[in-house]
Amino acid sequence: MKLFVGLGNPGSKYAGNRHNVGFMALDRIADAHGFGPWRGKYQGQISDGLLGSEKVVLLKPGTFMNNSGQSVGEAMRFYKLTPADVTVFHDEIDLAPGKLRVKQGGGHAGHNGLRSLHAHINDGYERVRIGVGHPGHKDAVPHFVLKDFAKADHDWLWPMLDGIADGAPDLAKGDAGRFQNAVALRLKPPRKKDDTAEKSAKSHPKPAPDPEPEPDGRSALQRLMDKFK
């Protein structure tokens, strides 16, 4: 069994914030894979279902970002899980918008949600780092992540969320590479075959070749004599 955790802040006030992209990712997975209705549990909201053959519980902590570890720790204790069973989806200011990386373990890099998780369950969990960009100065970060995504961001945000849902079964079975490929295909789908040339050829067919000349049965001498008649 796997526990997928989305980081964010509860309530409609924060729903569209960059800081809430983890919640958005879980909502998209739940919708795409027919998970059960969200219900209150473990100081948050959970929904469960199957990703491929893997049972997965989705958890959106309701403790606010800075205390996310409380909710996650409670759920882990109930299901008797280890940090290796947990995957956390969160915003990442050190990645450009539209970039995504999967990472196992490591530091929290000042992210308050991850800081809380480190304190409650240690650092051995998997992270899906969803790039939201950097405001340019560290003092502007709190205001930046608590603002809604700009309209221009929707061009990459919605395809990325769809890609996360597409690749979720691979992530659940431990194949981070295939998961990231699924996201990449949504962000940069393969170009469709250019059939312009084919259509042009059909509308402008090649001219029929000249008919072959009939065979000349005359001898070389006869052809010469006929030439001077």
For each residue, the residues with C-beta under 8 A, 3 or more apart:
1: 54 55 56 57 79 81 85
2: 51 54 55 56 57 85 86 87 172
3: 56 57 59 72 75 76 79 81 85 86 87
4: 26 29 56 57 58 59 87 89 168 172
5: 22 26 58 59 60 61 68 72 86 87 88 89
6: 22 23 24 25 26 27 58 59 60 88 89 90
7: 19 22 23 61 65 68 88 89 90 91 113 114
8: 14 17 19 20 21 22 23 24 60 61 65
9: 13 14 17 19 20 64 65
10: 14 44 45 60 61 62 64
11: 14 15
12: 15
13: 9
14: 8 9 10 11 17 19 20 146
15: 11 12 20 23
16: 20 148 149
17: 8 9 14 20 145 146 147 148 149
18: 21 91 132 144 145 146 147 148 149
19: 7 8 9 14 65 91 145 146
20: 8 9 14 15 16 17 23 24 91
21: 8 18 24 25 89 90 91 130 132 149 157
22: 5 6 7 8 25 26 60 88 89 90 91 113 130
23: 6 7 8 15 20 26 27 60
24: 6 8 20 21 27 28 157 161
25: 6 21 22 28 29 89 128 130 161 164
26: 4 5 6 22 23 29 30 47 58 59 60 89
27: 6 23 24 30 31
28: 24 25 31 32 161 162 164 165
29: 4 25 26 32 33 35 51 58 164 165 168
30: 26 27 33 35 38 47 49 58
31: 27 28 35 165
32: 28 29 162 165 166 168
33: 29 30 49 50 51 165 168 169
34: 49
35: 29 30 31 47 48 49 58
36: 39 47 48 49
37: 47
38: 30 45 46 47 60
39: 36 45 46 47
40: 44 45 46 62
41: 44 45 46 75
42: 46 59 71 72 74 75 78
43: 61 62 63 70 71 74
44: 10 40 41 59 60 61 62 63 71 75
45: 10 38 39 40 41 59 60 62
46: 38 39 40 41 42 57 58 59 60 75
47: 26 30 35 36 37 38 39 57 58
48: 35 36 55 56 57 58
49: 30 33 34 35 36 55 56 58
50: 33 53 54 55 56
51: 2 29 33 54 56 168 169 171 172 173
52: 169 170 172 173
53: 50 173
54: 1 2 50 51 169 172 173
55: 1 2 48 49 50
56: 1 2 3 4 48 49 50 51 168 172
57: 1 2 3 4 46 47 48 75 79
58: 4 5 6 26 29 30 35 46 47 48 49
59: 3 4 5 6 26 42 44 45 46 71 72 75
60: 5 6 8 10 22 23 26 38 44 45 46
61: 5 7 8 10 43 44 64 67 68 70 71 72
62: 10 40 43 44 45 71
63: 43 44 67 68 70 71
64: 9 10 61 67 68
65: 7 8 9 19 68 112 113 116
66: 112 113 115 116
67: 61 63 64 70 71 116
68: 5 7 61 63 64 65 71 72 113 116 117
69: 72 73 116 117 118 119 120 121
70: 43 61 63 67 73 74 116 120
71: 42 43 44 59 61 62 63 67 68 74 75
72: 3 5 42 59 61 68 69 75 76 86 88 117 120 121
73: 69 70 76 77 120 121
74: 42 43 70 71 77 78
75: 3 41 42 44 46 57 59 71 72 78 79 81
76: 3 72 73 79 80 81 82 83 85 86 121
77: 73 74 80
78: 42 74 75
79: 1 3 57 75 76 85
80: 76 77
81: 1 3 75 76 85 86
82: 76 85 86 124
83: 76 86 121 122 123 124 125
84: 124 125 126
85: 1 2 3 76 79 81 82
86: 2 3 5 72 76 81 82 83 121 125 126
87: 2 3 4 5 125 126 127 128 171
88: 5 6 7 22 72 113 114 117 125 126 127 128
89: 4 5 6 7 21 22 25 26 127 128 130 164
90: 6 7 21 22 111 113 114 127 128 129 130
91: 7 18 19 20 21 22 111 130 132 145
92: 95 101 111 129 130 131 132
93: 131 132 133 134 135 141 144 145
94: 109 129 131 134
95: 92 99 100 101 129 130 131 132 133
96: 99 131 133
97: 131 132 133 153 156 157
98: 131 156 160 187
99: 95 96 131
100: 95 128 129 130 131 160 163 164 180 183
101: 92 95 128 129 131 180
102: 126 127 128 129 171 176 179 180
103: 106 126 127 129
104: 124 126 127
105: 123 124 125
106: 103 123 127
107: 123
108: 111 114 115 117 118 123
109: 94 114
110: 115
111: 90 91 92 108 114 115
112: 65 66 115 116
113: 7 22 65 66 68 88 90 116 117
114: 7 88 90 108 109 111 117 118 127
115: 66 108 110 111 112 118 119
116: 65 66 67 68 69 70 112 113 119 120
117: 68 69 72 88 108 113 114 120 121 123 125
118: 69 108 114 115 121 122 123
119: 69 115 116
120: 69 70 72 73 116 117
121: 69 72 73 76 83 86 117 118 124 125
122: 83 118
123: 83 105 106 107 108 117 118
124: 82 83 84 104 105 121
125: 83 84 86 87 88 105 117 121
126: 84 86 87 88 102 103 104 176
127: 87 88 89 90 102 103 104 106 114
128: 25 87 88 89 90 100 101 102 164 171
129: 90 92 94 95 100 101 102 103
130: 21 22 25 89 90 91 92 95 100 160
131: 92 93 94 95 96 97 98 99 100 101
132: 18 21 91 92 93 95 97 145 149
133: 93 95 96 97
134: 93 94 141 144
135: 93 140 141 143 144
136: 140
137: 140 141
138: 141
139:
140: 135 136 137 143 144
141: 93 134 135 137 138 144 145
142: 145 146
143: 135 140 146 147
144: 18 93 134 135 140 141 147
145: 17 18 19 91 93 132 141 142
146: 14 17 18 19 142 143
147: 17 18 143 144
148: 16 17 18
149: 16 17 18 21 132 153 154 157
150: 153
151: 154
152: 155
153: 97 149 150 156 157
154: 149 151 157 158
155: 152 158 159
156: 97 98 153 159 160 187
157: 21 24 97 149 153 154 160 161
158: 154 155 161 162
159: 155 156 162 163 186 187
160: 98 100 130 156 157 163 164 183 186 187
161: 24 25 28 157 158 164 165
162: 28 32 158 159 165 166 186
163: 100 159 160 166 167 182 183 184 185 186 187
164: 25 28 29 89 100 128 160 161 167 168 182 183
165: 28 29 31 32 33 161 162 168
166: 32 162 163 182 183 185 186
167: 163 164 170 171 178 179 180 181 182 183
168: 4 29 32 33 51 56 164 165 171 172 179
169: 33 51 52 54 172 173
170: 52 167 173 175 176 178 179 182
171: 51 87 102 128 167 168 174 175 176 179
172: 2 4 51 52 54 56 168 169
173: 51 52 53 54 169 170
174: 171
175: 170 171 178 179
176: 102 126 170 171 179 180
177: 180 181
178: 167 170 175 181 182
179: 102 167 168 170 171 175 176 182 183
180: 100 101 102 167 176 177 183 184
181: 167 177 178 184 185
182: 163 164 166 167 170 178 179 185 186
183: 100 160 163 164 166 167 179 180 186 187
184: 163 180 181 187 188
185: 163 166 181 182 188 189 190
186: 159 160 162 163 166 182 183 189
187: 98 156 159 160 163 183 184
188: 184 185
189: 185 186
190: 185
191: 194
192:
193:
194: 191 197
195: 198 199
196: 199 200
197: 194 200 201
198: 195 201 202
199: 195 196 202 203
200: 196 197 203 204
201: 197 198 204 205
202: 198 199 205
203: 199 200
204: 200 201
205: 201 202
206:
207:
208:
209:
210:
211:
212:
213: 216
214:
215:
216: 213 223
217:
218: 222 223 226
219: 222 223
220: 223 224
221: 224 225
222: 218 219 225 226
223: 216 218 219 220 226 227
224: 220 221 227 228
225: 221 222 228 229
226: 218 222 223 229
227: 223 224
228: 224 225
229: 225 226
